[in-house]
Amino acid sequence: MGSHPINLALRFLLELAALLAIGLWGWDMYDTWLRFILAFGLPIVFATIWGIFAVPNDPSRSGKAPIPVSGIVRLLLELGFFTFASWSLYDVVDTKFALVFGGIVTVHYVISYDRIMWLLKQ
């Protein structure tokens, strides 16, 4: 169920890249001390949300759900997270970079179709 070690490693790298992209966007928003708060605070907020809202017994995660949510809510959360990260790259770095990142995320979700189907049934 999308839990091949290579796919899980890809997912982890995508999560880290997304947090970095969001942090870069936060840094780029202001030239004042506020940039430090956004550059570090936004990734922490997003990582916290990513970690606590989970579907119980999701085999692609630890199986634990600090705040249990339905599969569709989790899927929307993930898609929103990666969409914002792609937009952040588009806004701060480059259109091509954002498209490549978004493409890799799309390939990951296509490879993880069995997990998507599982989430939609939860």
C-alpha positions as a Python dict, from the first residue, in 0.01 Angstrom:
ca = {
    (1, 'M'): (0, 0, 0),
    (2, 'G'): (237, 268, -118),
    (3, 'S'): (467, 151, 158),
    (4, 'H'): (760, 36, -53),
    (5, 'P'): (1073, 167, 122),
    (6, 'I'): (1177, 371, -183),
    (7, 'N'): (834, 536, -204),
    (8, 'L'): (835, 607, 169),
    (9, 'A'): (1182, 761, 135),
    (10, 'L'): (1055, 974, -155),
    (11, 'R'): (760, 1086, 55),
    (12, 'F'): (991, 1182, 341),
    (13, 'L'): (1216, 1381, 108),
    (14, 'L'): (912, 1554, -42),
    (15, 'E'): (792, 1647, 306),
    (16, 'L'): (1131, 1795, 393),
    (17, 'A'): (1151, 1981, 62),
    (18, 'A'): (801, 2119, 117),
    (19, 'L'): (893, 2246, 463),
    (20, 'L'): (1205, 2407, 319),
    (21, 'A'): (1003, 2573, 41),
    (22, 'I'): (753, 2709, 293),
    (23, 'G'): (1037, 2839, 509),
    (24, 'L'): (1196, 3009, 208),
    (25, 'W'): (865, 3172, 127),
    (26, 'G'): (835, 3296, 485),
    (27, 'W'): (1188, 3437, 470),
    (28, 'D'): (1118, 3617, 143),
    (29, 'M'): (800, 3787, 264),
    (30, 'Y'): (966, 4052, 484),
    (31, 'D'): (1299, 4228, 525),
    (32, 'T'): (1247, 4280, 896),
    (33, 'W'): (1281, 4056, 1202),
    (34, 'L'): (944, 3907, 1105),
    (35, 'R'): (1120, 3702, 837),
    (36, 'F'): (1285, 3492, 1110),
    (37, 'I'): (951, 3414, 1271),
    (38, 'L'): (795, 3317, 937),
    (39, 'A'): (1099, 3127, 807),
    (40, 'F'): (1112, 2906, 1114),
    (41, 'G'): (758, 2930, 1247),
    (42, 'L'): (566, 2837, 932),
    (43, 'P'): (753, 2507, 880),
    (44, 'I'): (705, 2422, 1248),
    (45, 'V'): (330, 2490, 1224),
    (46, 'F'): (297, 2288, 903),
    (47, 'A'): (505, 1998, 1042),
    (48, 'T'): (294, 1995, 1358),
    (49, 'I'): (-30, 1986, 1162),
    (50, 'W'): (115, 1714, 936),
    (51, 'G'): (212, 1507, 1237),
    (52, 'I'): (-95, 1531, 1457),
    (53, 'F'): (-385, 1500, 1212),
    (54, 'A'): (-379, 1140, 1099),
    (55, 'V'): (-600, 851, 1002),
    (56, 'P'): (-593, 579, 1268),
    (57, 'N'): (-392, 272, 1165),
    (58, 'D'): (-247, 437, 852),
    (59, 'P'): (19, 182, 755),
    (60, 'S'): (225, 446, 573),
    (61, 'R'): (267, 627, 905),
    (62, 'S'): (321, 502, 1258),
    (63, 'G'): (-43, 395, 1280),
    (64, 'K'): (-94, 635, 1568),
    (65, 'A'): (-332, 928, 1531),
    (66, 'P'): (-295, 1198, 1797),
    (67, 'I'): (-597, 1372, 1642),
    (68, 'P'): (-791, 1118, 1435),
    (69, 'V'): (-936, 1242, 1107),
    (70, 'S'): (-1110, 1075, 816),
    (71, 'G'): (-916, 968, 512),
    (72, 'I'): (-1056, 1243, 292),
    (73, 'V'): (-958, 1508, 549),
    (74, 'R'): (-605, 1366, 563),
    (75, 'L'): (-580, 1354, 185),
    (76, 'L'): (-699, 1715, 156),
    (77, 'L'): (-450, 1819, 424),
    (78, 'E'): (-165, 1653, 233),
    (79, 'L'): (-271, 1799, -100),
    (80, 'G'): (-305, 2145, 55),
    (81, 'F'): (40, 2114, 212),
    (82, 'F'): (209, 2015, -113),
    (83, 'T'): (11, 2269, -315),
    (84, 'F'): (118, 2550, -83),
    (85, 'A'): (478, 2430, -102),
    (86, 'S'): (462, 2427, -484),
    (87, 'W'): (310, 2774, -485),
    (88, 'S'): (581, 2891, -244),
    (89, 'L'): (847, 2770, -487),
    (90, 'Y'): (667, 2941, -772),
    (91, 'D'): (645, 3267, -578),
    (92, 'V'): (1002, 3271, -444),
    (93, 'V'): (1224, 3059, -667),
    (94, 'D'): (1110, 2976, -1018),
    (95, 'T'): (814, 2846, -1216),
    (96, 'K'): (1012, 2551, -1353),
    (97, 'F'): (1130, 2450, -1007),
    (98, 'A'): (773, 2462, -877),
    (99, 'L'): (650, 2254, -1171),
    (100, 'V'): (922, 1992, -1118),
    (101, 'F'): (839, 1969, -748),
    (102, 'G'): (467, 1946, -822),
    (103, 'G'): (535, 1681, -1086),
    (104, 'I'): (736, 1468, -845),
    (105, 'V'): (459, 1500, -586),
    (106, 'T'): (207, 1391, -850),
    (107, 'V'): (419, 1089, -945),
    (108, 'H'): (444, 996, -578),
    (109, 'Y'): (66, 1005, -540),
    (110, 'V'): (16, 804, -860),
    (111, 'I'): (257, 541, -727),
    (112, 'S'): (67, 552, -397),
    (113, 'Y'): (-274, 495, -560),
    (114, 'D'): (-349, 207, -324),
    (115, 'R'): (-298, 437, -25),
    (116, 'I'): (-520, 700, -188),
    (117, 'M'): (-794, 442, -234),
    (118, 'W'): (-752, 330, 127),
    (119, 'L'): (-777, 690, 249),
    (120, 'L'): (-1092, 751, 47),
    (121, 'K'): (-1256, 449, 215),
    (122, 'Q'): (-1169, 562, 570),
}
